[in-house]
Amino acid sequence: YQKNNQKDEL
Amino acid sequence: MNIFRLSGDLSHLLAILLLLVKIWKTRSCAGISGKSQILFAIVYTTRYLDLFTSFVSVYNSFMKVVFLTASYGTLYLMFFKFKPTYDHNHDSFRILYLIIPSLVLSFIIVHVYTVMEILWTYSIYLEAVAIMPQLFMVSRTGEAETITSHYLFALGSYRALYILNWIYRYYTEDFLDMIVIIAGIVQTILYCDFFYLYITKVLKGKRLSLP
């Protein structure tokens, strides 16, 4: 699964 | 934000600025792959489209704008201002072999089927392999200027530091994104050979030349 829907990395 | 992520970003920033300063100071882009720089411009453009749709922090937006500006600035210096110094004979890697498969893969392995998400995923896959024309160029000419070596080391270190950041985030925030992690590992592995040469040669004051 993944929790990264707000891309807060560059 | 953690120390690994911050170090990664600063390393990335250092790499990009190092390249710009090198080209500007020496008035030459000899030894630099224009094709890798084109790929990086595509990477930043497709990834940072979210500048217009979502806001994370002033830091994030600022860095995105810097990366985009520096990337297009580098292209301008290479293909316009200092074009006569561009060594295109040695920059012969076929970038369509990277552009097309990355695009195909981003339609196959992607978290959500939206235009923004596919473009973001594409940027991740393309970034993983974008340095290949540059590494190919170094292997063809058999050498790299010391400043170019520093540039490559900083650029390679950035994703390696991000891997530490993802491990840290997995334990502290339960954050896990397999797409960036696998692509980041592939990206870092591509630099391993160069890292070895950098540590054994450049750090000992020698010029990076291949045997």
Backbone of each chain as ProteinMPNN parsed JSONL, in Angstrom:
{"seq_chain_A": "YQKNNQKDEL", "coords_chain_A": {"N_chain_A": [[0.845, -1.195, 0.0], [0.32, 2.362, -0.214], [0.992, 5.586, 1.146], [1.391, 7.953, 0.053], [-0.077, 10.308, -1.178], [-0.181, 13.02, -1.113], [2.277, 14.741, -2.498], [5.013, 15.31, -0.927], [7.676, 15.417, -1.284], [10.731, 16.204, -3.095]], "CA_chain_A": [[0.0, 0.0, 0.0], [1.124, 3.585, -0.171], [0.28, 6.693, 1.792], [1.957, 9.179, -0.492], [-0.862, 10.985, -2.198], [0.285, 14.395, -1.189], [3.693, 14.596, -2.808], [5.728, 16.316, -0.15], [9.112, 15.34, -1.531], [11.115, 16.875, -4.343]], "C_chain_A": [[0.875, 1.238, 0.0], [0.304, 4.715, 0.421], [0.665, 8.035, 1.187], [1.067, 9.779, -1.564], [-0.62, 12.477, -2.237], [1.793, 14.31, -1.358], [4.472, 15.671, -2.07], [7.24, 16.233, -0.325], [9.439, 15.954, -2.885], [11.511, 15.877, -5.433]], "O_chain_A": [[2.084, 1.132, 0.203], [-0.909, 4.796, 0.228], [0.328, 9.097, 1.709], [1.423, 9.761, -2.742], [-0.826, 13.124, -3.263], [2.501, 13.858, -0.458], [4.578, 16.806, -2.535], [7.994, 16.892, 0.39], [8.556, 16.193, -3.709], [11.859, 16.281, -6.542]]}, "seq_chain_B": "MNIFRLSGDLSHLLAILLLLVKIWKTRSCAGISGKSQILFAIVYTTRYLDLFTSFVSVYNSFMKVVFLTASYGTLYLMFFKFKPTYDHNHDSFRILYLIIPSLVLSFIIVHVYTVMEILWTYSIYLEAVAIMPQLFMVSRTGEAETITSHYLFALGSYRALYILNWIYRYYTEDFLDMIVIIAGIVQTILYCDFFYLYITKVLKGKRLSLP", "coords_chain_B": {"N_chain_B": [[10.005, 16.395, 7.241], [13.334, 15.431, 7.509], [16.745, 14.807, 8.616], [18.049, 13.326, 6.634], [16.549, 13.668, 4.335], [16.772, 16.47, 4.067], [19.557, 16.735, 3.725], [19.773, 15.322, 1.346], [18.281, 16.933, -0.43], [19.854, 19.263, -0.332], [22.211, 18.333, -1.377], [21.381, 17.714, -3.938], [20.698, 20.26, -4.823], [23.222, 21.462, -4.664], [24.582, 19.998, -6.644], [23.252, 20.796, -9.015], [23.744, 23.553, -9.033], [26.507, 23.57, -9.038], [27.054, 22.579, -11.577], [25.997, 24.593, -13.218], [27.628, 26.769, -12.448], [30.139, 25.792, -13.157], [29.904, 25.637, -15.98], [29.45, 28.307, -16.547], [31.715, 29.69, -15.495], [33.901, 28.481, -16.833], [33.178, 29.002, -19.352], [32.314, 26.996, -20.972], [30.856, 23.879, -21.974], [32.015, 21.475, -22.232], [32.356, 17.968, -22.023], [29.987, 17.607, -20.707], [26.876, 16.001, -20.807], [24.448, 16.89, -23.006], [22.176, 15.536, -23.517], [21.487, 14.139, -21.174], [20.894, 16.391, -19.676], [18.662, 17.369, -21.019], [16.882, 15.315, -20.441], [16.698, 15.619, -17.649], [15.437, 18.104, -17.546], [12.956, 17.402, -18.6], [12.165, 15.674, -16.576], [11.939, 17.392, -14.277], [9.994, 19.138, -15.213], [7.713, 17.516, -15.673], [7.321, 16.513, -13.121], [7.014, 18.699, -11.407], [4.703, 20.014, -12.086], [2.748, 20.145, -10.279], [3.131, 22.411, -8.872], [1.268, 24.224, -9.549], [-1.07, 23.124, -8.684], [-1.041, 22.031, -6.097], [-0.106, 22.948, -2.8], [2.614, 22.573, -0.704], [4.734, 23.489, 1.017], [6.533, 26.563, 1.645], [9.215, 26.135, 1.359], [9.247, 23.771, -0.278], [7.98, 24.686, -2.677], [9.729, 26.737, -3.365], [12.159, 25.351, -3.819], [11.388, 23.76, -5.971], [10.947, 25.677, -7.956], [13.554, 26.685, -8.174], [14.955, 24.387, -9.077], [13.693, 23.939, -11.554], [14.235, 26.373, -12.897], [17.058, 26.419, -12.882], [17.562, 24.125, -14.347], [16.481, 24.673, -16.919], [18.03, 26.887, -17.417], [20.565, 25.748, -17.605], [20.205, 24.24, -19.932], [19.859, 26.328, -21.731], [22.412, 27.555, -21.625], [23.964, 25.458, -22.632], [22.88, 24.819, -25.174], [22.563, 27.172, -26.523], [24.042, 29.688, -25.626], [26.749, 28.73, -25.121], [27.043, 26.931, -27.16], [28.995, 26.182, -29.226], [30.934, 24.858, -27.705], [29.865, 22.514, -26.989], [30.102, 19.077, -26.816], [29.023, 17.224, -28.959], [29.599, 14.965, -30.436], [30.5, 12.957, -28.758], [28.316, 12.573, -27.259], [26.372, 10.429, -27.644], [24.33, 8.731, -26.869], [21.201, 7.072, -27.252], [18.414, 8.716, -26.493], [15.737, 8.15, -26.752], [15.45, 5.521, -26.153], [15.284, 5.575, -23.46], [13.289, 7.392, -22.849], [10.873, 6.382, -24.032], [10.456, 3.645, -22.926], [10.227, 4.372, -20.165], [7.954, 5.908, -20.223], [6.028, 4.055, -21.059], [6.173, 2.248, -18.914], [5.218, 3.891, -16.892], [2.558, 3.933, -17.388], [1.853, 1.397, -16.846], [2.746, 0.623, -14.239], [1.56, 2.332, -11.757], [0.231, 4.455, -9.212], [-2.36, 5.721, -9.198], [-4.771, 6.246, -11.747], [-4.534, 9.046, -13.035], [-3.943, 12.041, -14.923], [-1.992, 13.752, -13.768], [-0.82, 12.052, -11.882], [0.247, 10.007, -13.462], [2.105, 11.475, -14.944], [3.764, 12.306, -12.859], [4.724, 9.823, -11.975], [6.01, 9.005, -14.295], [8.072, 10.904, -14.304], [9.543, 10.039, -12.141], [10.44, 7.479, -12.962], [11.871, 8.19, -15.268], [13.825, 9.869, -14.199], [15.342, 8.053, -12.788], [16.939, 6.86, -14.711], [18.066, 8.905, -16.11], [20.689, 9.813, -15.973], [22.189, 8.176, -17.497], [23.053, 8.843, -20.267], [25.05, 10.72, -19.622], [26.894, 9.226, -18.073], [27.558, 7.388, -19.984], [28.826, 9.042, -21.796], [31.076, 9.818, -20.307], [32.298, 7.337, -20.167], [32.866, 6.951, -22.816], [34.655, 9.034, -23.506], [36.479, 8.47, -21.665], [37.284, 9.911, -19.494], [36.773, 12.48, -16.951], [36.352, 15.862, -16.082], [37.487, 17.259, -12.985], [35.631, 18.894, -11.655], [33.296, 18.151, -12.902], [33.169, 15.556, -11.978], [32.707, 16.042, -9.261], [30.17, 17.149, -9.499], [28.72, 14.93, -10.468], [28.995, 13.235, -8.299], [27.661, 14.589, -6.236], [25.098, 14.639, -7.337], [24.505, 11.932, -7.502], [24.624, 11.197, -4.829], [22.408, 12.409, -3.771], [20.011, 10.86, -4.288], [20.706, 8.567, -2.961], [20.777, 9.476, -0.332], [18.099, 10.058, -0.096], [17.074, 7.498, -0.015], [17.81, 6.673, 2.545], [16.221, 8.498, 3.885], [13.678, 7.502, 3.189], [13.699, 5.053, 4.492], [13.839, 5.948, 7.117], [11.414, 7.382, 7.243], [9.639, 5.315, 6.918], [9.752, 3.961, 9.344], [9.13, 6.002, 11.171], [6.842, 7.367, 10.255], [5.259, 5.572, 8.993], [5.307, 5.697, 6.303], [5.265, 4.667, 2.978], [6.253, 4.25, -0.236], [6.421, 2.383, -2.851], [7.033, 2.79, -5.539], [8.717, 5.128, -5.785], [10.764, 4.24, -4.142], [11.856, 1.829, -5.276], [12.614, 2.85, -7.805], [14.398, 4.788, -6.93], [16.386, 3.228, -5.81], [17.327, 1.846, -8.062], [18.283, 4.061, -9.482], [20.373, 4.894, -7.775], [22.039, 2.658, -7.844], [23.005, 2.792, -10.442], [24.956, 4.695, -10.207], [26.972, 3.51, -8.765], [29.4, 2.394, -9.788], [30.647, 4.704, -10.638], [30.839, 6.055, -8.162], [32.73, 4.473, -6.895], [35.037, 4.952, -8.462], [35.257, 7.664, -7.992], [35.814, 7.838, -5.254], [38.187, 6.35, -5.081], [39.861, 7.703, -6.8], [39.333, 10.589, -7.447], [39.024, 11.786, -4.909], [41.523, 11.418, -3.959], [42.94, 13.283, -5.16], [43.436, 12.833, -7.809], [42.783, 12.917, -11.354], [39.716, 11.94, -12.82], [40.003, 9.18, -14.644], [39.423, 6.579, -16.941], [40.505, 3.176, -16.846]], "CA_chain_B": [[11.399, 16.722, 6.926], [14.335, 14.874, 8.419], [18.109, 15.19, 8.243], [18.447, 12.646, 5.387], [15.834, 14.36, 3.263], [17.367, 17.797, 3.906], [20.893, 16.556, 3.128], [19.543, 14.921, -0.038], [17.885, 18.12, -1.188], [20.981, 20.193, -0.439], [23.15, 17.694, -2.291], [20.771, 17.898, -5.26], [20.851, 21.685, -5.138], [24.647, 21.685, -4.883], [24.923, 19.424, -7.947], [22.708, 21.625, -10.086], [24.435, 24.845, -9.042], [27.891, 23.279, -9.427], [27.087, 22.436, -13.024], [25.788, 25.922, -13.796], [28.816, 27.59, -12.181], [31.227, 25.25, -13.988], [29.719, 26.059, -17.374], [29.554, 29.76, -16.626], [33.094, 30.118, -15.213], [34.844, 28.025, -17.858], [32.567, 29.375, -20.629], [32.336, 25.774, -21.776], [30.111, 22.736, -21.448], [32.724, 20.27, -22.66], [32.268, 16.849, -21.082], [28.649, 17.5, -20.129], [25.914, 15.434, -21.747], [23.246, 17.687, -23.213], [21.02, 14.634, -23.515], [21.081, 13.972, -19.773], [20.29, 17.64, -19.215], [17.313, 17.415, -21.596], [16.062, 14.384, -19.665], [16.415, 16.222, -16.34], [14.435, 19.157, -17.752], [11.658, 16.708, -18.725], [11.852, 15.162, -15.238], [11.461, 18.47, -13.4], [8.765, 19.71, -15.759], [6.573, 16.624, -15.457], [7.092, 16.299, -11.691], [6.665, 19.913, -10.657], [3.455, 20.616, -12.553], [1.896, 20.32, -9.098], [3.323, 23.774, -8.363], [0.036, 24.969, -9.831], [-2.272, 22.474, -8.164], [-1.035, 21.776, -4.661], [0.916, 23.666, -2.059], [3.094, 21.81, 0.444], [5.393, 24.456, 1.9], [7.308, 27.569, 0.924], [10.461, 25.433, 1.027], [9.012, 22.898, -1.436], [7.724, 25.475, -3.882], [10.95, 27.464, -3.694], [13.117, 24.41, -4.404], [10.894, 23.349, -7.287], [11.205, 26.773, -8.891], [15.004, 26.727, -8.382], [15.351, 23.253, -9.921], [13.201, 24.182, -12.912], [14.97, 27.494, -13.492], [18.45, 26.016, -13.099], [17.581, 23.122, -15.395], [16.317, 25.334, -18.212], [19.204, 27.756, -17.564], [21.645, 24.881, -18.083], [19.922, 23.94, -21.342], [20.128, 27.553, -22.498], [23.864, 27.712, -21.743], [24.529, 24.392, -23.465], [22.415, 24.749, -26.562], [22.578, 28.488, -27.161], [25.159, 30.576, -25.32], [28.054, 28.092, -25.313], [26.809, 25.803, -28.072], [30.2, 25.676, -29.901], [31.767, 24.027, -26.828], [29.14, 21.276, -26.682], [30.789, 17.944, -27.422], [27.91, 16.323, -29.302], [30.082, 13.702, -31.021], [30.614, 11.942, -27.711], [27.026, 12.491, -26.55], [25.639, 9.7, -28.677], [23.337, 7.806, -26.308], [19.869, 7.298, -27.843], [17.556, 8.941, -25.325], [14.391, 7.58, -26.931], [15.479, 4.229, -25.466], [14.953, 5.821, -22.051], [12.027, 8.144, -22.792], [9.722, 5.539, -24.368], [10.158, 2.626, -21.902], [9.772, 5.008, -18.918], [6.569, 6.323, -20.443], [5.213, 2.836, -21.067], [6.139, 1.726, -17.547], [4.415, 4.747, -16.021], [1.148, 3.593, -17.6], [1.636, 0.041, -16.324], [2.891, 0.616, -12.778], [1.233, 3.682, -11.289], [-0.705, 4.319, -8.082], [-3.713, 6.148, -9.54], [-4.835, 6.648, -13.143], [-4.875, 10.423, -13.375], [-2.866, 12.618, -15.736], [-0.931, 14.242, -12.881], [-0.149, 10.923, -11.235], [1.046, 9.322, -14.481], [3.252, 12.338, -15.235], [4.66, 12.241, -11.693], [5.357, 8.506, -12.013], [6.936, 9.068, -15.428], [9.254, 11.681, -13.897], [10.317, 9.198, -11.219], [11.116, 6.455, -13.758], [12.852, 8.805, -16.165], [14.946, 10.376, -13.4], [16.189, 6.923, -12.384], [17.883, 6.494, -15.772], [18.436, 10.117, -16.853], [22.132, 10.062, -15.942], [22.892, 7.219, -18.37], [23.827, 9.481, -21.337], [26.24, 11.354, -19.048], [27.842, 8.168, -17.709], [27.998, 6.838, -21.276], [29.766, 10.018, -22.352], [32.315, 9.693, -19.536], [32.959, 6.091, -20.55], [33.372, 7.073, -24.19], [35.837, 9.894, -23.542], [37.429, 7.851, -20.752], [37.702, 10.8, -18.403], [35.86, 13.56, -16.591], [37.001, 16.927, -15.328], [37.257, 17.102, -11.544], [34.385, 19.571, -11.256], [32.219, 17.289, -13.412], [33.112, 14.437, -11.039], [32.014, 16.528, -8.053], [28.764, 17.283, -9.889], [28.121, 13.596, -10.522], [28.966, 12.669, -6.952], [26.575, 15.246, -5.494], [23.833, 14.231, -7.941], [24.276, 10.533, -7.131], [24.423, 11.119, -3.377], [21.076, 12.894, -3.431], [19.006, 9.794, -4.211], [21.151, 7.642, -1.907], [20.309, 10.07, 0.926], [16.649, 9.894, -0.083], [16.776, 6.117, 0.4], [17.864, 6.709, 4.017], [15.011, 9.245, 4.269], [12.491, 6.629, 3.084], [13.786, 4.077, 5.586], [13.486, 6.706, 8.32], [9.977, 7.693, 7.203], [8.881, 4.084, 7.079], [9.685, 3.65, 10.774], [8.563, 7.08, 11.993], [5.54, 7.87, 9.788], [4.555, 4.531, 8.27], [5.275, 6.155, 4.914], [5.877, 3.69, 2.096], [5.863, 4.4, -1.633], [7.335, 1.457, -3.517], [7.482, 3.314, -6.84], [9.925, 5.961, -5.624], [11.837, 3.494, -3.48], [12.524, 0.955, -6.259], [13.272, 3.703, -8.801], [15.529, 5.437, -6.251], [17.456, 2.233, -5.651], [17.899, 1.672, -9.408], [19.029, 5.283, -9.765], [21.604, 4.905, -6.981], [22.906, 1.572, -8.318], [23.67, 3.239, -11.665], [26.101, 5.533, -9.859], [27.926, 2.789, -7.912], [30.685, 2.303, -10.452], [31.23, 6.046, -10.584], [31.192, 6.327, -6.76], [33.98, 3.766, -6.619], [36.117, 5.697, -9.106], [35.359, 8.977, -7.338], [36.472, 7.673, -3.952], [39.556, 5.859, -5.22], [40.715, 8.587, -7.61], [39.15, 12.037, -7.335], [39.26, 12.219, -3.529], [42.968, 11.37, -3.707], [43.565, 14.362, -5.929], [43.707, 12.458, -9.197], [41.739, 13.146, -12.332], [38.977, 10.707, -13.076], [40.199, 8.617, -15.983], [39.109, 5.153, -16.922], [41.646, 2.348, -17.252]], "C_chain_B": [[12.325, 16.104, 7.972], [15.721, 15.17, 7.85], [18.549, 14.555, 6.915], [17.828, 13.34, 4.183], [16.472, 15.721, 2.995], [18.747, 17.691, 3.259], [20.76, 16.176, 1.656], [19.201, 16.117, -0.908], [19.065, 19.071, -1.394], [22.043, 19.636, -1.397], [22.681, 17.871, -3.742], [20.962, 19.341, -5.741], [22.305, 22.003, -5.482], [25.058, 21.197, -6.272], [24.5, 20.357, -9.076], [23.45, 22.96, -10.19], [25.898, 24.681, -9.481], [28.022, 23.224, -10.944], [26.945, 23.795, -13.718], [27.036, 26.779, -13.658], [29.989, 27.116, -13.04], [31.123, 25.757, -15.433], [29.963, 27.561, -17.519], [30.997, 30.225, -16.485], [34.061, 29.721, -16.32], [34.37, 28.422, -19.258], [32.509, 28.157, -21.555], [31.493, 24.678, -21.137], [30.729, 21.44, -21.935], [32.605, 19.187, -21.593], [30.913, 16.673, -20.441], [27.684, 16.974, -21.196], [24.657, 16.301, -21.835], [21.998, 16.819, -23.149], [20.552, 14.349, -22.096], [20.384, 15.235, -19.274], [18.882, 17.824, -19.785], [16.384, 16.515, -20.777], [15.723, 14.973, -18.295], [15.374, 17.339, -16.46], [13.04, 18.533, -17.894], [11.203, 16.209, -17.352], [11.264, 16.264, -14.35], [10.118, 19.024, -13.89], [7.565, 18.821, -15.446], [6.295, 16.427, -13.961], [6.552, 17.535, -10.986], [5.483, 20.678, -11.237], [2.54, 20.896, -11.368], [2.159, 21.652, -8.381], [2.022, 24.57, -8.497], [-1.195, 24.364, -9.159], [-2.248, 22.206, -6.661], [0.132, 22.486, -3.989], [1.317, 22.846, -0.84], [3.734, 22.738, 1.458], [6.146, 25.455, 1.038], [8.623, 26.937, 0.465], [10.299, 24.589, -0.241], [8.84, 23.692, -2.725], [8.993, 26.193, -4.331], [11.951, 26.539, -4.396], [12.685, 23.971, -5.802], [11.203, 24.414, -8.334], [12.706, 26.859, -9.194], [15.443, 25.602, -9.322], [14.922, 23.472, -11.372], [14.023, 25.255, -13.609], [16.401, 27.083, -13.834], [18.543, 25.027, -14.256], [17.445, 23.766, -16.779], [17.469, 26.297, -18.482], [20.378, 26.969, -18.122], [21.445, 24.555, -19.558], [20.234, 25.154, -22.22], [21.629, 27.737, -22.713], [24.46, 26.687, -22.703], [24.15, 24.499, -24.93], [22.336, 26.099, -27.266], [23.87, 29.24, -26.874], [26.535, 29.95, -25.585], [27.964, 26.866, -26.224], [28.08, 25.284, -28.77], [31.063, 24.757, -29.029], [31.102, 22.69, -26.516], [29.694, 20.12, -27.521], [29.773, 16.897, -27.89], [28.356, 15.006, -29.928], [30.174, 12.581, -29.993], [29.302, 11.736, -26.953], [26.044, 11.705, -27.415], [24.636, 8.673, -28.151], [21.965, 8.111, -26.907], [18.848, 7.468, -26.727], [16.126, 8.43, -25.505], [14.295, 6.209, -26.254], [15.18, 4.373, -23.971], [13.565, 6.455, -21.942], [10.812, 7.232, -22.997], [9.442, 4.466, -23.296], [9.676, 3.219, -20.575], [8.305, 5.393, -19.027], [5.629, 5.116, -20.387], [5.049, 2.302, -19.639], [5.242, 2.57, -16.634], [2.913, 4.563, -16.247], [0.814, 2.227, -16.99], [1.684, 0.013, -14.793], [2.736, 2.046, -12.264], [0.189, 3.539, -10.178], [-2.154, 4.611, -8.468], [-3.736, 6.609, -11.004], [-5.379, 8.049, -13.341], [-3.693, 10.985, -14.152], [-1.692, 13.044, -14.854], [-0.137, 13.099, -12.274], [0.735, 10.165, -12.23], [2.281, 10.16, -14.829], [4.27, 12.302, -14.098], [5.437, 10.92, -11.713], [6.388, 8.44, -13.14], [8.221, 9.803, -15.03], [10.149, 10.871, -12.97], [11.111, 8.148, -12.011], [12.21, 7.063, -14.639], [14.059, 9.318, -15.381], [15.913, 9.246, -13.051], [17.272, 6.634, -13.429], [18.464, 7.709, -16.515], [19.944, 10.372, -16.898], [22.878, 9.165, -16.931], [23.637, 7.867, -19.545], [25.117, 10.136, -20.818], [27.305, 10.306, -18.691], [28.416, 7.517, -18.975], [29.057, 7.75, -21.908], [31.117, 9.929, -21.643], [33.049, 8.42, -19.955], [33.516, 6.169, -21.968], [34.633, 7.926, -24.264], [36.907, 9.354, -22.596], [37.887, 8.737, -19.619], [36.614, 11.823, -18.092], [36.66, 14.602, -15.826], [36.633, 16.764, -13.857], [35.938, 17.732, -11.111], [33.168, 18.768, -11.733], [32.048, 16.073, -12.494], [32.397, 14.838, -9.757], [30.511, 16.645, -8.318], [28.072, 15.927, -9.856], [28.013, 12.975, -9.136], [27.814, 13.274, -6.138], [25.21, 14.782, -6.018], [23.487, 12.782, -7.574], [23.956, 10.392, -5.649], [22.995, 11.496, -2.993], [20.046, 11.764, -3.314], [19.397, 8.753, -3.159], [20.68, 8.162, -0.545], [18.789, 9.961, 1.051], [16.251, 8.482, 0.342], [16.794, 6.045, 1.933], [16.629, 7.423, 4.568], [13.765, 8.358, 4.233], [12.498, 5.555, 4.169], [13.341, 4.744, 6.89], [11.98, 6.96, 8.373], [9.112, 6.446, 7.367], [8.7, 3.772, 8.563], [9.004, 4.737, 11.591], [7.154, 7.482, 11.571], [4.704, 6.802, 9.101], [4.39, 4.9, 6.789], [5.961, 5.125, 4.031], [5.366, 3.887, 0.675], [6.839, 3.581, -2.472], [7.84, 1.978, -4.858], [8.744, 4.158, -6.693], [11.082, 5.172, -5.036], [12.601, 2.616, -4.485], [13.285, 1.794, -7.294], [14.503, 4.378, -8.191], [16.696, 4.489, -6.072], [18.141, 1.989, -7.003], [18.806, 2.857, -9.749], [20.38, 5.276, -9.048], [22.581, 3.832, -7.468], [23.678, 1.999, -9.579], [24.93, 4.053, -11.371], [27.224, 4.762, -9.157], [29.331, 2.715, -8.498], [31.415, 3.643, -10.384], [31.67, 6.397, -9.156], [32.543, 5.7, -6.419], [35.17, 4.532, -7.202], [36.344, 7.042, -8.417], [36.148, 8.849, -6.038], [37.935, 7.253, -4.117], [40.454, 6.806, -6.011], [40.567, 10.063, -7.253], [39.454, 12.541, -5.921], [40.739, 12.164, -3.17], [43.706, 12.366, -4.596], [43.872, 14.017, -7.375], [42.512, 12.787, -10.085], [41.012, 11.829, -12.582], [39.22, 10.246, -14.508], [39.995, 7.119, -15.894], [40.306, 4.344, -17.407], [41.506, 1.859, -18.699]], "O_chain_B": [[12.106, 16.25, 9.174], [15.855, 15.71, 6.752], [19.316, 15.153, 6.16], [18.479, 13.567, 3.164], [16.69, 16.09, 1.841], [19.073, 18.46, 2.355], [21.531, 16.64, 0.816], [19.762, 16.293, -1.99], [19.255, 19.615, -2.482], [22.686, 20.386, -2.131], [23.477, 18.141, -4.642], [21.33, 19.598, -6.887], [22.591, 22.709, -6.449], [25.785, 21.884, -6.991], [25.284, 20.666, -9.973], [23.746, 23.436, -11.286], [26.45, 25.523, -10.189], [28.973, 23.753, -11.519], [27.665, 24.106, -14.666], [27.46, 27.434, -14.61], [30.739, 27.927, -13.584], [32.095, 26.233, -16.02], [30.592, 28.02, -18.473], [31.458, 31.06, -17.263], [34.929, 30.502, -16.709], [35.081, 28.203, -20.24], [32.641, 28.284, -22.773], [31.426, 24.564, -19.913], [30.047, 20.421, -22.039], [32.738, 19.463, -20.401], [30.692, 15.707, -19.711], [27.681, 17.442, -22.334], [23.905, 16.429, -20.87], [20.916, 17.28, -22.786], [19.349, 14.318, -21.836], [19.401, 15.157, -18.537], [18.008, 18.373, -19.115], [15.256, 16.892, -20.458], [14.592, 14.843, -17.829], [14.529, 17.502, -15.579], [12.062, 19.067, -17.372], [10.027, 16.303, -17.002], [10.208, 16.079, -13.744], [9.231, 19.336, -13.096], [6.523, 19.308, -15.006], [5.149, 16.197, -13.575], [5.731, 17.429, -10.075], [5.28, 21.85, -10.919], [1.671, 21.765, -11.433], [1.487, 21.978, -7.402], [1.717, 25.451, -7.693], [-2.24, 25.009, -9.074], [-3.297, 22.157, -6.019], [1.219, 22.601, -4.556], [0.466, 22.465, -0.036], [3.329, 22.774, 2.62], [6.368, 25.223, -0.151], [9.084, 27.165, -0.653], [11.11, 24.68, -1.163], [9.478, 23.4, -3.737], [9.297, 26.252, -5.522], [12.517, 26.892, -5.431], [13.512, 23.829, -6.703], [11.654, 24.112, -9.439], [13.091, 27.08, -10.342], [16.212, 25.835, -10.254], [15.69, 23.222, -12.301], [14.454, 25.086, -14.75], [16.895, 27.36, -14.927], [19.482, 25.078, -15.05], [18.199, 23.443, -17.697], [17.848, 26.505, -19.635], [21.1, 27.447, -18.997], [22.394, 24.588, -20.342], [20.798, 25.022, -23.306], [22.076, 28.034, -23.821], [25.35, 27.007, -23.49], [24.979, 24.3, -25.818], [22.072, 26.162, -28.466], [24.701, 29.415, -27.765], [27.39, 30.58, -26.208], [28.712, 25.9, -26.07], [28.242, 24.071, -28.901], [31.841, 23.962, -29.556], [31.695, 21.833, -25.86], [29.744, 20.181, -28.75], [29.668, 15.82, -27.303], [27.594, 14.04, -29.954], [29.956, 11.411, -30.309], [29.19, 10.841, -26.115], [25.026, 12.234, -27.861], [24.149, 7.838, -28.912], [21.601, 9.278, -27.056], [18.456, 6.494, -26.085], [15.387, 8.291, -24.53], [13.218, 5.784, -25.837], [14.858, 3.39, -23.303], [12.774, 6.106, -21.067], [9.845, 7.295, -22.239], [8.318, 4.378, -22.803], [8.808, 2.637, -19.924], [7.523, 5.237, -18.089], [4.577, 5.159, -19.749], [3.948, 1.954, -19.211], [4.593, 2.049, -15.727], [2.096, 4.974, -15.422], [-0.337, 1.938, -16.663], [0.798, -0.535, -14.138], [3.663, 2.853, -12.331], [-0.631, 2.622, -10.199], [-3.064, 3.859, -8.118], [-2.813, 7.291, -11.448], [-6.524, 8.233, -13.756], [-2.577, 10.474, -14.055], [-0.539, 12.736, -15.155], [1.087, 13.176, -12.168], [1.835, 9.734, -11.887], [3.374, 9.618, -14.99], [5.478, 12.272, -14.332], [6.649, 10.899, -11.498], [7.481, 7.901, -12.973], [9.321, 9.374, -15.378], [11.373, 11.002, -13.009], [12.301, 7.948, -11.767], [13.316, 6.532, -14.743], [15.192, 9.211, -15.85], [17.129, 9.437, -13.018], [18.38, 6.219, -13.087], [19.26, 7.55, -17.44], [20.42, 11.082, -17.785], [24.066, 9.37, -17.177], [24.773, 7.474, -19.81], [26.147, 10.108, -21.491], [28.486, 10.495, -18.984], [29.589, 7.149, -19.028], [30.045, 7.283, -22.474], [32.168, 9.96, -22.283], [34.273, 8.419, -20.084], [34.519, 5.528, -22.283], [35.57, 7.594, -24.989], [38.079, 9.717, -22.694], [38.78, 8.364, -18.86], [35.669, 12.007, -18.859], [37.534, 14.269, -15.025], [35.591, 16.197, -13.529], [35.213, 17.165, -10.293], [32.144, 18.713, -11.053], [30.929, 15.616, -12.26], [31.585, 14.08, -9.226], [29.689, 16.288, -7.473], [26.986, 15.783, -9.295], [27.049, 12.271, -8.838], [27.09, 12.562, -5.443], [24.283, 14.559, -5.24], [22.321, 12.45, -7.362], [23.124, 9.573, -5.258], [22.441, 10.978, -2.024], [19.291, 11.718, -2.344], [18.532, 8.132, -2.54], [20.236, 7.382, 0.298], [18.254, 9.794, 2.147], [15.217, 8.289, 0.982], [15.914, 5.439, 2.544], [16.062, 7.014, 5.582], [12.908, 8.437, 5.113], [11.45, 5.189, 4.701], [12.57, 4.176, 7.663], [11.347, 6.779, 9.413], [7.999, 6.513, 7.888], [7.618, 3.366, 8.988], [8.365, 4.438, 12.599], [6.35, 7.891, 12.408], [3.581, 7.068, 8.672], [3.451, 4.462, 6.125], [7.103, 4.744, 4.29], [4.177, 3.71, 0.412], [7.947, 4.03, -2.765], [8.951, 1.648, -5.273], [9.729, 3.931, -7.396], [12.24, 5.4, -5.384], [13.83, 2.65, -4.54], [14.435, 1.503, -7.622], [15.528, 4.522, -8.856], [17.856, 4.891, -6.168], [19.367, 1.932, -7.086], [19.927, 2.69, -10.23], [21.406, 5.61, -9.641], [23.792, 4.054, -7.505], [24.837, 1.629, -9.767], [25.856, 4.095, -12.181], [28.315, 5.302, -8.973], [30.321, 2.942, -7.803], [32.614, 3.712, -10.114], [32.743, 6.967, -8.959], [33.38, 6.307, -5.75], [36.179, 4.737, -6.528], [37.479, 7.497, -8.278], [37.039, 9.652, -5.76], [38.812, 7.729, -3.396], [41.677, 6.724, -5.908], [41.52, 10.711, -6.821], [40.066, 13.596, -5.753], [41.168, 12.783, -2.196], [44.924, 12.299, -4.76], [44.491, 14.805, -8.089], [41.382, 12.916, -9.614], [41.61, 10.753, -12.559], [38.714, 10.84, -15.461], [40.348, 6.48, -14.902], [41.041, 4.79, -18.288], [42.38, 1.151, -19.199]]}, "name": "protein", "num_of_chains": 2, "seq": "YQKNNQKDELMNIFRLSGDLSHLLAILLLLVKIWKTRSCAGISGKSQILFAIVYTTRYLDLFTSFVSVYNSFMKVVFLTASYGTLYLMFFKFKPTYDHNHDSFRILYLIIPSLVLSFIIVHVYTVMEILWTYSIYLEAVAIMPQLFMVSRTGEAETITSHYLFALGSYRALYILNWIYRYYTEDFLDMIVIIAGIVQTILYCDFFYLYITKVLKGKRLSLP"}
